[in-house]
Amino acid sequence: MMQSTKKDQKKLAKRGEWVKELAEQKKAIWTALGFGLGLTVAGIVTFQLVRRRLLQQVDEEPAIQLPYDAGRQPSVTSTVP
């Protein structure tokens, strides 16, 4: 009877270690999955915000294009006292 009790205790100890290892693996999987999902959602939200802002800029005012004069030297408009 004493032998079966020790064997049972060993089996339970091994099973307990196995359960702990499984729990650690699951925790790592959930952490990685959560990080990946959060990063994906952040990317999608950022893309949508940038896209909406760019569409607003197109609708507002067109940009003014200045003519390019290759022979003209740049002038300084401000002077240092």
PyMOL Python script that loads the backbone (N, CA, C, O; Angstrom):
from pymol import cmd

cmd.read_pdbstr("""\
ATOM      1  N   MET A   1       0.820  -1.187   0.000  1.00  0.00           N
ATOM      2  CA  MET A   1       0.000   0.000   0.000  1.00  0.00           C
ATOM      3  C   MET A   1       0.867   1.254   0.000  1.00  0.00           C
ATOM      4  O   MET A   1       0.520   2.252  -0.631  1.00  0.00           O
ATOM      5  N   MET A   2       1.982   1.203   0.701  1.00  0.00           N
ATOM      6  CA  MET A   2       2.878   2.342   0.768  1.00  0.00           C
ATOM      7  C   MET A   2       3.493   2.610  -0.600  1.00  0.00           C
ATOM      8  O   MET A   2       3.724   3.764  -0.959  1.00  0.00           O
ATOM      9  N   GLN A   3       3.761   1.558  -1.363  1.00  0.00           N
ATOM     10  CA  GLN A   3       4.353   1.698  -2.699  1.00  0.00           C
ATOM     11  C   GLN A   3       3.398   2.420  -3.635  1.00  0.00           C
ATOM     12  O   GLN A   3       3.815   3.314  -4.371  1.00  0.00           O
ATOM     13  N   SER A   4       2.133   2.051  -3.619  1.00  0.00           N
ATOM     14  CA  SER A   4       1.183   2.670  -4.540  1.00  0.00           C
ATOM     15  C   SER A   4       0.982   4.147  -4.182  1.00  0.00           C
ATOM     16  O   SER A   4       0.754   4.968  -5.071  1.00  0.00           O
ATOM     17  N   THR A   5       1.063   4.487  -2.923  1.00  0.00           N
ATOM     18  CA  THR A   5       0.907   5.880  -2.516  1.00  0.00           C
ATOM     19  C   THR A   5       2.076   6.713  -3.031  1.00  0.00           C
ATOM     20  O   THR A   5       1.872   7.827  -3.514  1.00  0.00           O
ATOM     21  N   LYS A   6       3.290   6.193  -2.937  1.00  0.00           N
ATOM     22  CA  LYS A   6       4.462   6.915  -3.434  1.00  0.00           C
ATOM     23  C   LYS A   6       4.408   7.050  -4.957  1.00  0.00           C
ATOM     24  O   LYS A   6       4.752   8.093  -5.512  1.00  0.00           O
ATOM     25  N   LYS A   7       3.971   5.974  -5.623  1.00  0.00           N
ATOM     26  CA  LYS A   7       3.844   6.013  -7.084  1.00  0.00           C
ATOM     27  C   LYS A   7       2.795   7.047  -7.486  1.00  0.00           C
ATOM     28  O   LYS A   7       2.990   7.820  -8.423  1.00  0.00           O
ATOM     29  N   ASP A   8       1.688   7.043  -6.763  1.00  0.00           N
ATOM     30  CA  ASP A   8       0.627   8.006  -7.061  1.00  0.00           C
ATOM     31  C   ASP A   8       1.116   9.441  -6.845  1.00  0.00           C
ATOM     32  O   ASP A   8       0.796  10.337  -7.627  1.00  0.00           O
ATOM     33  N   GLN A   9       1.889   9.649  -5.788  1.00  0.00           N
ATOM     34  CA  GLN A   9       2.420  10.984  -5.510  1.00  0.00           C
ATOM     35  C   GLN A   9       3.368  11.432  -6.624  1.00  0.00           C
ATOM     36  O   GLN A   9       3.354  12.593  -7.032  1.00  0.00           O
ATOM     37  N   LYS A  10       4.189  10.500  -7.109  1.00  0.00           N
ATOM     38  CA  LYS A  10       5.111  10.825  -8.196  1.00  0.00           C
ATOM     39  C   LYS A  10       4.346  11.172  -9.474  1.00  0.00           C
ATOM     40  O   LYS A  10       4.685  12.115 -10.190  1.00  0.00           O
ATOM     41  N   LYS A  11       3.288  10.368  -9.738  1.00  0.00           N
ATOM     42  CA  LYS A  11       2.476  10.643 -10.924  1.00  0.00           C
ATOM     43  C   LYS A  11       1.816  12.013 -10.827  1.00  0.00           C
ATOM     44  O   LYS A  11       1.789  12.776 -11.794  1.00  0.00           O
ATOM     45  N   LEU A  12       1.283  12.312  -9.644  1.00  0.00           N
ATOM     46  CA  LEU A  12       0.637  13.608  -9.462  1.00  0.00           C
ATOM     47  C   LEU A  12       1.645  14.750  -9.577  1.00  0.00           C
ATOM     48  O   LEU A  12       1.332  15.802 -10.133  1.00  0.00           O
ATOM     49  N   ALA A  13       2.851  14.543  -9.055  1.00  0.00           N
ATOM     50  CA  ALA A  13       3.883  15.579  -9.143  1.00  0.00           C
ATOM     51  C   ALA A  13       4.262  15.821 -10.604  1.00  0.00           C
ATOM     52  O   ALA A  13       4.391  16.969 -11.030  1.00  0.00           O
ATOM     53  N   LYS A  14       4.440  14.740 -11.375  1.00  0.00           N
ATOM     54  CA  LYS A  14       4.762  14.886 -12.794  1.00  0.00           C
ATOM     55  C   LYS A  14       3.622  15.571 -13.540  1.00  0.00           C
ATOM     56  O   LYS A  14       3.853  16.434 -14.387  1.00  0.00           O
ATOM     57  N   ARG A  15       2.399  15.181 -13.222  1.00  0.00           N
ATOM     58  CA  ARG A  15       1.246  15.787 -13.872  1.00  0.00           C
ATOM     59  C   ARG A  15       1.160  17.275 -13.517  1.00  0.00           C
ATOM     60  O   ARG A  15       0.817  18.097 -14.366  1.00  0.00           O
ATOM     61  N   GLY A  16       1.470  17.618 -12.270  1.00  0.00           N
ATOM     62  CA  GLY A  16       1.461  19.020 -11.850  1.00  0.00           C
ATOM     63  C   GLY A  16       2.508  19.830 -12.593  1.00  0.00           C
ATOM     64  O   GLY A  16       2.245  20.965 -12.990  1.00  0.00           O
ATOM     65  N   GLU A  17       3.686  19.264 -12.785  1.00  0.00           N
ATOM     66  CA  GLU A  17       4.740  19.955 -13.544  1.00  0.00           C
ATOM     67  C   GLU A  17       4.303  20.138 -15.002  1.00  0.00           C
ATOM     68  O   GLU A  17       4.533  21.184 -15.608  1.00  0.00           O
ATOM     69  N   TRP A  18       3.675  19.110 -15.542  1.00  0.00           N
ATOM     70  CA  TRP A  18       3.205  19.180 -16.927  1.00  0.00           C
ATOM     71  C   TRP A  18       2.147  20.266 -17.079  1.00  0.00           C
ATOM     72  O   TRP A  18       2.148  20.999 -18.067  1.00  0.00           O
ATOM     73  N   VAL A  19       1.243  20.373 -16.105  1.00  0.00           N
ATOM     74  CA  VAL A  19       0.195  21.390 -16.148  1.00  0.00           C
ATOM     75  C   VAL A  19       0.812  22.783 -16.056  1.00  0.00           C
ATOM     76  O   VAL A  19       0.372  23.699 -16.750  1.00  0.00           O
ATOM     77  N   LYS A  20       1.818  22.950 -15.216  1.00  0.00           N
ATOM     78  CA  LYS A  20       2.487  24.250 -15.091  1.00  0.00           C
ATOM     79  C   LYS A  20       3.172  24.637 -16.403  1.00  0.00           C
ATOM     80  O   LYS A  20       3.098  25.787 -16.835  1.00  0.00           O
ATOM     81  N   GLU A  21       3.833  23.674 -17.027  1.00  0.00           N
ATOM     82  CA  GLU A  21       4.496  23.944 -18.301  1.00  0.00           C
ATOM     83  C   GLU A  21       3.478  24.319 -19.373  1.00  0.00           C
ATOM     84  O   GLU A  21       3.709  25.233 -20.164  1.00  0.00           O
ATOM     85  N   LEU A  22       2.361  23.614 -19.395  1.00  0.00           N
ATOM     86  CA  LEU A  22       1.301  23.902 -20.362  1.00  0.00           C
ATOM     87  C   LEU A  22       0.727  25.301 -20.134  1.00  0.00           C
ATOM     88  O   LEU A  22       0.453  26.032 -21.085  1.00  0.00           O
ATOM     89  N   ALA A  23       0.551  25.658 -18.874  1.00  0.00           N
ATOM     90  CA  ALA A  23       0.032  26.996 -18.559  1.00  0.00           C
ATOM     91  C   ALA A  23       1.010  28.077 -19.007  1.00  0.00           C
ATOM     92  O   ALA A  23       0.588  29.112 -19.522  1.00  0.00           O
ATOM     93  N   GLU A  24       2.305  27.854 -18.819  1.00  0.00           N
ATOM     94  CA  GLU A  24       3.307  28.826 -19.267  1.00  0.00           C
ATOM     95  C   GLU A  24       3.301  28.959 -20.784  1.00  0.00           C
ATOM     96  O   GLU A  24       3.430  30.063 -21.314  1.00  0.00           O
ATOM     97  N   GLN A  25       3.151  27.830 -21.486  1.00  0.00           N
ATOM     98  CA  GLN A  25       3.101  27.868 -22.947  1.00  0.00           C
ATOM     99  C   GLN A  25       1.870  28.630 -23.420  1.00  0.00           C
ATOM    100  O   GLN A  25       1.940  29.423 -24.359  1.00  0.00           O
ATOM    101  N   LYS A  26       0.748  28.383 -22.765  1.00  0.00           N
ATOM    102  CA  LYS A  26      -0.481  29.084 -23.152  1.00  0.00           C
ATOM    103  C   LYS A  26      -0.353  30.576 -22.890  1.00  0.00           C
ATOM    104  O   LYS A  26      -0.837  31.393 -23.673  1.00  0.00           O
ATOM    105  N   LYS A  27       0.303  30.931 -21.782  1.00  0.00           N
ATOM    106  CA  LYS A  27       0.485  32.340 -21.459  1.00  0.00           C
ATOM    107  C   LYS A  27       1.338  33.013 -22.529  1.00  0.00           C
ATOM    108  O   LYS A  27       1.044  34.135 -22.940  1.00  0.00           O
ATOM    109  N   ALA A  28       2.380  32.345 -22.976  1.00  0.00           N
ATOM    110  CA  ALA A  28       3.248  32.902 -24.009  1.00  0.00           C
ATOM    111  C   ALA A  28       2.490  33.038 -25.332  1.00  0.00           C
ATOM    112  O   ALA A  28       2.653  34.026 -26.047  1.00  0.00           O
ATOM    113  N   ILE A  29       1.674  32.057 -25.649  1.00  0.00           N
ATOM    114  CA  ILE A  29       0.891  32.107 -26.891  1.00  0.00           C
ATOM    115  C   ILE A  29      -0.099  33.265 -26.842  1.00  0.00           C
ATOM    116  O   ILE A  29      -0.225  34.012 -27.812  1.00  0.00           O
ATOM    117  N   TRP A  30      -0.809  33.424 -25.711  1.00  0.00           N
ATOM    118  CA  TRP A  30      -1.780  34.513 -25.585  1.00  0.00           C
ATOM    119  C   TRP A  30      -1.091  35.876 -25.625  1.00  0.00           C
ATOM    120  O   TRP A  30      -1.619  36.832 -26.193  1.00  0.00           O
ATOM    121  N   THR A  31       0.089  35.953 -25.018  1.00  0.00           N
ATOM    122  CA  THR A  31       0.832  37.214 -25.040  1.00  0.00           C
ATOM    123  C   THR A  31       1.230  37.570 -26.468  1.00  0.00           C
ATOM    124  O   THR A  31       1.037  38.706 -26.901  1.00  0.00           O
ATOM    125  N   ALA A  32       1.777  36.622 -27.191  1.00  0.00           N
ATOM    126  CA  ALA A  32       2.182  36.866 -28.581  1.00  0.00           C
ATOM    127  C   ALA A  32       0.975  37.193 -29.455  1.00  0.00           C
ATOM    128  O   ALA A  32       1.043  38.091 -30.294  1.00  0.00           O
ATOM    129  N   LEU A  33      -0.113  36.482 -29.266  1.00  0.00           N
ATOM    130  CA  LEU A  33      -1.322  36.725 -30.036  1.00  0.00           C
ATOM    131  C   LEU A  33      -1.890  38.117 -29.742  1.00  0.00           C
ATOM    132  O   LEU A  33      -2.311  38.826 -30.656  1.00  0.00           O
ATOM    133  N   GLY A  34      -1.898  38.498 -28.482  1.00  0.00           N
ATOM    134  CA  GLY A  34      -2.392  39.820 -28.100  1.00  0.00           C
ATOM    135  C   GLY A  34      -1.530  40.930 -28.661  1.00  0.00           C
ATOM    136  O   GLY A  34      -2.044  41.939 -29.144  1.00  0.00           O
ATOM    137  N   PHE A  35      -0.221  40.748 -28.601  1.00  0.00           N
ATOM    138  CA  PHE A  35       0.697  41.748 -29.151  1.00  0.00           C
ATOM    139  C   PHE A  35       0.501  41.886 -30.655  1.00  0.00           C
ATOM    140  O   PHE A  35       0.416  42.999 -31.173  1.00  0.00           O
ATOM    141  N   GLY A  36       0.430  40.769 -31.348  1.00  0.00           N
ATOM    142  CA  GLY A  36       0.237  40.799 -32.800  1.00  0.00           C
ATOM    143  C   GLY A  36      -1.084  41.429 -33.191  1.00  0.00           C
ATOM    144  O   GLY A  36      -1.147  42.217 -34.135  1.00  0.00           O
ATOM    145  N   LEU A  37      -2.138  41.087 -32.473  1.00  0.00           N
ATOM    146  CA  LEU A  37      -3.453  41.650 -32.760  1.00  0.00           C
ATOM    147  C   LEU A  37      -3.468  43.158 -32.488  1.00  0.00           C
ATOM    148  O   LEU A  37      -4.019  43.927 -33.275  1.00  0.00           O
ATOM    149  N   GLY A  38      -2.867  43.574 -31.380  1.00  0.00           N
ATOM    150  CA  GLY A  38      -2.809  45.002 -31.055  1.00  0.00           C
ATOM    151  C   GLY A  38      -2.020  45.782 -32.083  1.00  0.00           C
ATOM    152  O   GLY A  38      -2.412  46.883 -32.468  1.00  0.00           O
ATOM    153  N   LEU A  39      -0.920  45.225 -32.528  1.00  0.00           N
ATOM    154  CA  LEU A  39      -0.099  45.884 -33.546  1.00  0.00           C
ATOM    155  C   LEU A  39      -0.865  45.993 -34.862  1.00  0.00           C
ATOM    156  O   LEU A  39      -0.786  47.016 -35.542  1.00  0.00           O
ATOM    157  N   THR A  40      -1.593  44.963 -35.218  1.00  0.00           N
ATOM    158  CA  THR A  40      -2.391  44.980 -36.446  1.00  0.00           C
ATOM    159  C   THR A  40      -3.490  46.041 -36.368  1.00  0.00           C
ATOM    160  O   THR A  40      -3.685  46.802 -37.316  1.00  0.00           O
ATOM    161  N   VAL A  41      -4.202  46.093 -35.251  1.00  0.00           N
ATOM    162  CA  VAL A  41      -5.268  47.083 -35.085  1.00  0.00           C
ATOM    163  C   VAL A  41      -4.694  48.497 -35.111  1.00  0.00           C
ATOM    164  O   VAL A  41      -5.280  49.387 -35.728  1.00  0.00           O
ATOM    165  N   ALA A  42      -3.563  48.715 -34.455  1.00  0.00           N
ATOM    166  CA  ALA A  42      -2.937  50.034 -34.469  1.00  0.00           C
ATOM    167  C   ALA A  42      -2.539  50.441 -35.886  1.00  0.00           C
ATOM    168  O   ALA A  42      -2.697  51.602 -36.263  1.00  0.00           O
ATOM    169  N   GLY A  43      -2.033  49.513 -36.660  1.00  0.00           N
ATOM    170  CA  GLY A  43      -1.670  49.798 -38.045  1.00  0.00           C
ATOM    171  C   GLY A  43      -2.876  50.158 -38.898  1.00  0.00           C
ATOM    172  O   GLY A  43      -2.820  51.087 -39.704  1.00  0.00           O
ATOM    173  N   ILE A  44      -3.963  49.424 -38.718  1.00  0.00           N
ATOM    174  CA  ILE A  44      -5.178  49.694 -39.487  1.00  0.00           C
ATOM    175  C   ILE A  44      -5.750  51.066 -39.127  1.00  0.00           C
ATOM    176  O   ILE A  44      -6.137  51.829 -40.013  1.00  0.00           O
ATOM    177  N   VAL A  45      -5.803  51.379 -37.839  1.00  0.00           N
ATOM    178  CA  VAL A  45      -6.330  52.673 -37.404  1.00  0.00           C
ATOM    179  C   VAL A  45      -5.460  53.802 -37.939  1.00  0.00           C
ATOM    180  O   VAL A  45      -5.980  54.808 -38.423  1.00  0.00           O
ATOM    181  N   THR A  46      -4.146  53.648 -37.858  1.00  0.00           N
ATOM    182  CA  THR A  46      -3.239  54.681 -38.372  1.00  0.00           C
ATOM    183  C   THR A  46      -3.428  54.870 -39.869  1.00  0.00           C
ATOM    184  O   THR A  46      -3.470  56.003 -40.348  1.00  0.00           O
ATOM    185  N   PHE A  47      -3.543  53.783 -40.607  1.00  0.00           N
ATOM    186  CA  PHE A  47      -3.760  53.864 -42.053  1.00  0.00           C
ATOM    187  C   PHE A  47      -5.040  54.628 -42.360  1.00  0.00           C
ATOM    188  O   PHE A  47      -5.053  55.494 -43.236  1.00  0.00           O
ATOM    189  N   GLN A  48      -6.118  54.312 -41.642  1.00  0.00           N
ATOM    190  CA  GLN A  48      -7.398  54.976 -41.881  1.00  0.00           C
ATOM    191  C   GLN A  48      -7.314  56.469 -41.569  1.00  0.00           C
ATOM    192  O   GLN A  48      -7.842  57.286 -42.323  1.00  0.00           O
ATOM    193  N   LEU A  49      -6.660  56.833 -40.473  1.00  0.00           N
ATOM    194  CA  LEU A  49      -6.534  58.250 -40.108  1.00  0.00           C
ATOM    195  C   LEU A  49      -5.711  59.020 -41.137  1.00  0.00           C
ATOM    196  O   LEU A  49      -6.088  60.125 -41.527  1.00  0.00           O
ATOM    197  N   VAL A  50      -4.604  58.456 -41.574  1.00  0.00           N
ATOM    198  CA  VAL A  50      -3.765  59.120 -42.572  1.00  0.00           C
ATOM    199  C   VAL A  50      -4.518  59.240 -43.889  1.00  0.00           C
ATOM    200  O   VAL A  50      -4.460  60.284 -44.539  1.00  0.00           O
ATOM    201  N   ARG A  51      -5.207  58.212 -44.280  1.00  0.00           N
ATOM    202  CA  ARG A  51      -5.971  58.236 -45.531  1.00  0.00           C
ATOM    203  C   ARG A  51      -7.063  59.305 -45.494  1.00  0.00           C
ATOM    204  O   ARG A  51      -7.253  60.047 -46.457  1.00  0.00           O
ATOM    205  N   ARG A  52      -7.777  59.370 -44.369  1.00  0.00           N
ATOM    206  CA  ARG A  52      -8.836  60.379 -44.228  1.00  0.00           C
ATOM    207  C   ARG A  52      -8.247  61.789 -44.281  1.00  0.00           C
ATOM    208  O   ARG A  52      -8.830  62.678 -44.902  1.00  0.00           O
ATOM    209  N   ARG A  53      -7.104  61.998 -43.640  1.00  0.00           N
ATOM    210  CA  ARG A  53      -6.468  63.316 -43.639  1.00  0.00           C
ATOM    211  C   ARG A  53      -5.997  63.697 -45.043  1.00  0.00           C
ATOM    212  O   ARG A  53      -6.155  64.846 -45.456  1.00  0.00           O
ATOM    213  N   LEU A  54      -5.432  62.761 -45.765  1.00  0.00           N
ATOM    214  CA  LEU A  54      -4.983  63.054 -47.126  1.00  0.00           C
ATOM    215  C   LEU A  54      -6.160  63.382 -48.039  1.00  0.00           C
ATOM    216  O   LEU A  54      -6.045  64.255 -48.899  1.00  0.00           O
ATOM    217  N   LEU A  55      -7.278  62.704 -47.870  1.00  0.00           N
ATOM    218  CA  LEU A  55      -8.461  63.004 -48.667  1.00  0.00           C
ATOM    219  C   LEU A  55      -9.020  64.384 -48.335  1.00  0.00           C
ATOM    220  O   LEU A  55      -9.529  65.069 -49.222  1.00  0.00           O
ATOM    221  N   GLN A  56      -8.934  64.802 -47.078  1.00  0.00           N
ATOM    222  CA  GLN A  56      -9.382  66.139 -46.688  1.00  0.00           C
ATOM    223  C   GLN A  56      -8.507  67.206 -47.338  1.00  0.00           C
ATOM    224  O   GLN A  56      -9.010  68.235 -47.787  1.00  0.00           O
ATOM    225  N   GLN A  57      -7.198  66.963 -47.389  1.00  0.00           N
ATOM    226  CA  GLN A  57      -6.288  67.935 -47.980  1.00  0.00           C
ATOM    227  C   GLN A  57      -6.555  68.100 -49.470  1.00  0.00           C
ATOM    228  O   GLN A  57      -6.427  69.205 -49.996  1.00  0.00           O
ATOM    229  N   VAL A  58      -6.915  67.048 -50.144  1.00  0.00           N
ATOM    230  CA  VAL A  58      -7.204  67.113 -51.572  1.00  0.00           C
ATOM    231  C   VAL A  58      -8.458  67.944 -51.807  1.00  0.00           C
ATOM    232  O   VAL A  58      -8.531  68.702 -52.775  1.00  0.00           O
ATOM    233  N   ASP A  59      -9.443  67.805 -50.930  1.00  0.00           N
ATOM    234  CA  ASP A  59     -10.708  68.517 -51.083  1.00  0.00           C
ATOM    235  C   ASP A  59     -10.594  70.003 -50.733  1.00  0.00           C
ATOM    236  O   ASP A  59     -11.375  70.805 -51.244  1.00  0.00           O
ATOM    237  N   GLU A  60      -9.653  70.388 -49.885  1.00  0.00           N
ATOM    238  CA  GLU A  60      -9.571  71.773 -49.416  1.00  0.00           C
ATOM    239  C   GLU A  60      -9.092  72.719 -50.518  1.00  0.00           C
ATOM    240  O   GLU A  60      -9.906  73.179 -51.320  1.00  0.00           O
ATOM    241  N   GLU A  61      -7.833  73.010 -50.576  1.00  0.00           N
ATOM    242  CA  GLU A  61      -7.285  73.930 -51.570  1.00  0.00           C
ATOM    243  C   GLU A  61      -6.171  73.251 -52.337  1.00  0.00           C
ATOM    244  O   GLU A  61      -5.368  72.512 -51.767  1.00  0.00           O
ATOM    245  N   PRO A  62      -6.128  73.505 -53.621  1.00  0.00           N
ATOM    246  CA  PRO A  62      -5.005  72.934 -54.367  1.00  0.00           C
ATOM    247  C   PRO A  62      -3.713  73.672 -54.010  1.00  0.00           C
ATOM    248  O   PRO A  62      -3.736  74.862 -53.696  1.00  0.00           O
ATOM    249  N   ALA A  63      -2.620  72.975 -54.059  1.00  0.00           N
ATOM    250  CA  ALA A  63      -1.328  73.573 -53.760  1.00  0.00           C
ATOM    251  C   ALA A  63      -0.933  74.536 -54.878  1.00  0.00           C
ATOM    252  O   ALA A  63      -1.245  74.310 -56.047  1.00  0.00           O
ATOM    253  N   ILE A  64      -0.251  75.600 -54.505  1.00  0.00           N
ATOM    254  CA  ILE A  64       0.215  76.576 -55.486  1.00  0.00           C
ATOM    255  C   ILE A  64       1.579  76.130 -55.973  1.00  0.00           C
ATOM    256  O   ILE A  64       2.478  75.865 -55.174  1.00  0.00           O
ATOM    257  N   GLN A  65       1.732  76.049 -57.289  1.00  0.00           N
ATOM    258  CA  GLN A  65       3.017  75.639 -57.845  1.00  0.00           C
ATOM    259  C   GLN A  65       3.752  76.888 -58.334  1.00  0.00           C
ATOM    260  O   GLN A  65       3.250  77.633 -59.175  1.00  0.00           O
ATOM    261  N   LEU A  66       4.929  77.093 -57.798  1.00  0.00           N
ATOM    262  CA  LEU A  66       5.728  78.250 -58.174  1.00  0.00           C
ATOM    263  C   LEU A  66       6.556  77.934 -59.411  1.00  0.00           C
ATOM    264  O   LEU A  66       7.044  76.814 -59.564  1.00  0.00           O
ATOM    265  N   PRO A  67       6.715  78.917 -60.295  1.00  0.00           N
ATOM    266  CA  PRO A  67       7.523  78.673 -61.494  1.00  0.00           C
ATOM    267  C   PRO A  67       8.997  78.557 -61.127  1.00  0.00           C
ATOM    268  O   PRO A  67       9.466  79.181 -60.174  1.00  0.00           O
ATOM    269  N   TYR A  68       9.706  77.762 -61.885  1.00  0.00           N
ATOM    270  CA  TYR A  68      11.133  77.559 -61.647  1.00  0.00           C
ATOM    271  C   TYR A  68      11.916  78.387 -62.655  1.00  0.00           C
ATOM    272  O   TYR A  68      11.723  78.253 -63.863  1.00  0.00           O
ATOM    273  N   ASP A  69      12.805  79.245 -62.151  1.00  0.00           N
ATOM    274  CA  ASP A  69      13.647  80.075 -63.006  1.00  0.00           C
ATOM    275  C   ASP A  69      15.093  79.688 -62.733  1.00  0.00           C
ATOM    276  O   ASP A  69      15.641  80.051 -61.693  1.00  0.00           O
ATOM    277  N   ALA A  70      15.715  78.959 -63.647  1.00  0.00           N
ATOM    278  CA  ALA A  70      17.062  78.430 -63.435  1.00  0.00           C
ATOM    279  C   ALA A  70      18.117  79.522 -63.401  1.00  0.00           C
ATOM    280  O   ALA A  70      19.131  79.359 -62.722  1.00  0.00           O
ATOM    281  N   GLY A  71      17.917  80.647 -64.118  1.00  0.00           N
ATOM    282  CA  GLY A  71      18.937  81.695 -64.178  1.00  0.00           C
ATOM    283  C   GLY A  71      18.888  82.651 -63.008  1.00  0.00           C
ATOM    284  O   GLY A  71      19.797  83.465 -62.845  1.00  0.00           O
ATOM    285  N   ARG A  72      17.883  82.578 -62.211  1.00  0.00           N
ATOM    286  CA  ARG A  72      17.698  83.539 -61.115  1.00  0.00           C
ATOM    287  C   ARG A  72      18.430  83.071 -59.865  1.00  0.00           C
ATOM    288  O   ARG A  72      18.359  81.898 -59.497  1.00  0.00           O
ATOM    289  N   GLN A  73      19.126  83.984 -59.222  1.00  0.00           N
ATOM    290  CA  GLN A  73      19.810  83.688 -57.965  1.00  0.00           C
ATOM    291  C   GLN A  73      18.827  83.892 -56.817  1.00  0.00           C
ATOM    292  O   GLN A  73      17.999  84.802 -56.866  1.00  0.00           O
ATOM    293  N   PRO A  74      18.912  83.051 -55.783  1.00  0.00           N
ATOM    294  CA  PRO A  74      17.998  83.233 -54.649  1.00  0.00           C
ATOM    295  C   PRO A  74      18.310  84.544 -53.922  1.00  0.00           C
ATOM    296  O   PRO A  74      19.474  84.913 -53.768  1.00  0.00           O
ATOM    297  N   SER A  75      17.283  85.227 -53.486  1.00  0.00           N
ATOM    298  CA  SER A  75      17.501  86.484 -52.782  1.00  0.00           C
ATOM    299  C   SER A  75      17.207  86.303 -51.312  1.00  0.00           C
ATOM    300  O   SER A  75      16.386  85.477 -50.913  1.00  0.00           O
ATOM    301  N   VAL A  76      17.898  87.097 -50.522  1.00  0.00           N
ATOM    302  CA  VAL A  76      17.694  87.065 -49.081  1.00  0.00           C
ATOM    303  C   VAL A  76      16.690  88.155 -48.744  1.00  0.00           C
ATOM    304  O   VAL A  76      16.902  89.320 -49.079  1.00  0.00           O
ATOM    305  N   THR A  77      15.613  87.791 -48.092  1.00  0.00           N
ATOM    306  CA  THR A  77      14.563  88.769 -47.793  1.00  0.00           C
ATOM    307  C   THR A  77      14.692  89.350 -46.401  1.00  0.00           C
ATOM    308  O   THR A  77      14.059  90.360 -46.093  1.00  0.00           O
ATOM    309  N   SER A  78      15.493  88.736 -45.559  1.00  0.00           N
ATOM    310  CA  SER A  78      15.646  89.280 -44.211  1.00  0.00           C
ATOM    311  C   SER A  78      17.084  89.684 -43.989  1.00  0.00           C
ATOM    312  O   SER A  78      18.005  89.068 -44.525  1.00  0.00           O
ATOM    313  N   THR A  79      17.269  90.715 -43.201  1.00  0.00           N
ATOM    314  CA  THR A  79      18.619  91.182 -42.890  1.00  0.00           C
ATOM    315  C   THR A  79      18.853  91.066 -41.405  1.00  0.00           C
ATOM    316  O   THR A  79      17.932  91.186 -40.598  1.00  0.00           O
ATOM    317  N   VAL A  80      20.088  90.833 -41.065  1.00  0.00           N
ATOM    318  CA  VAL A  80      20.457  90.726 -39.659  1.00  0.00           C
ATOM    319  C   VAL A  80      20.944  92.100 -39.201  1.00  0.00           C
ATOM    320  O   VAL A  80      21.884  92.626 -39.795  1.00  0.00           O
ATOM    321  N   PRO A  81      20.347  92.703 -38.173  1.00  0.00           N
ATOM    322  CA  PRO A  81      20.776  94.047 -37.726  1.00  0.00           C
ATOM    323  C   PRO A  81      22.145  94.053 -37.082  1.00  0.00           C
ATOM    324  O   PRO A  81      22.626  95.107 -36.663  1.00  0.00           O
TER     325      PRO A  81
END
""", "prot")
cmd.dss("prot")
cmd.show_as("cartoon", "prot")
cmd.util.cbc("prot")
cmd.orient("prot")
